[in-house]
Amino acid sequence: MNIKPLADRVVVKMVEAEETTKSGIILAGSAKEKPQVAEIIAVGPGGLVDGKEVKMYLSAGQKVLLSKYAGTEVKIDGVEYTILRQSDVLAVVE
């Protein structure tokens, strides 16, 4: 199944949280933080949103930094994705 976001929406897949710290300590599942880095899977076409022209400047394949609880989580074919507005993306990770 393919996901095609509408307007200024972006579909992302969260990058897995680190299971060990830099010093080598293995973290329990409850000690891991919710990941904030995601990979963009699909980008909407932009266009008029709330009467304003929105240009999409993100593209599929980029890694981005998100707000902690931004977007709507969906599960398709056993894979979890998050759909959010382009404005909920805080930064591009290079």
N, C-alpha and C positions, 0 to 999 in steps of 0.2 A: 504494500500500500504506500502511496506517495502522499506527502503533505504539502499543500500549496497555501501559504499564508496570504491573507488579503490585506489590502491597503498598506499601513505602516507596520505590519506585524512581522516578527522574526521567529523562526523555529530553531531552538538550540537543544543540544544534548549536553548535559552536565559532565564535566571531566571528573573522574573518580578522585575522592579525597585520598591523601597520603595515608598509608597504613603504618608507616614508621616515621619517626622524627629524624632530623638531621643527625642526631647523636646515636641513632640506631634503636631507640626504644619503640617497641611495637605497641600501637594504640588499640584499645578495645573498641568495639563498634560504637558504644555510647560516648566515647571520648572524642570521636572524630567530629570536626566541625562540618556543617553543611557546606559543600563546595560552592565557590562563587565564580569559578572559571568554567566557561562553557565553550563548545565549538558550534558555530553556526551551521545548520543543516540546510535551511531554505530561507529566502528573503522575499517579502511581498513586493509588489510593483510600485508602491508609493501612491501618489495622486492626491486628490482632495480628501482631507481629514478634518472634520469640524470647520469646514469653510476655508482652510488654509492648504496651500500646496506643500506637500511633503516629498522631499527628494531622499531616496534611499542611498546611503553612503556605506553601508555594510555589505559584505558579500559572503557567500557560502565558503566554508573552509577556514574563516578567520576564528581566532580564539578571542573571547571577550570576557570582561569582568562585569558581573551583574550585581544589582541590589540583592540583598540577602533573601528576601521573600517576594521577589518580583515575578509576575507572570502567572500563568495557569498551567499546572502539570497535567499531562495526558499520557496514557499508555496505549501504544499501538503495536500490535504484533509482539507483545512482551518487552518492548523497549520504551523507556520513559523519556519523554520530551517535555520541554517547557515552551509555551507560546507567549510572547510578550511584545510590547511595543518597542520600536527602535529607540524611543526616548528613555526606556528603562535600562538600556545598556550604558554602563558608566565609562568604559574605556576599552580599547583594543589592546590585547596583550601581544607583544612582538618578541 
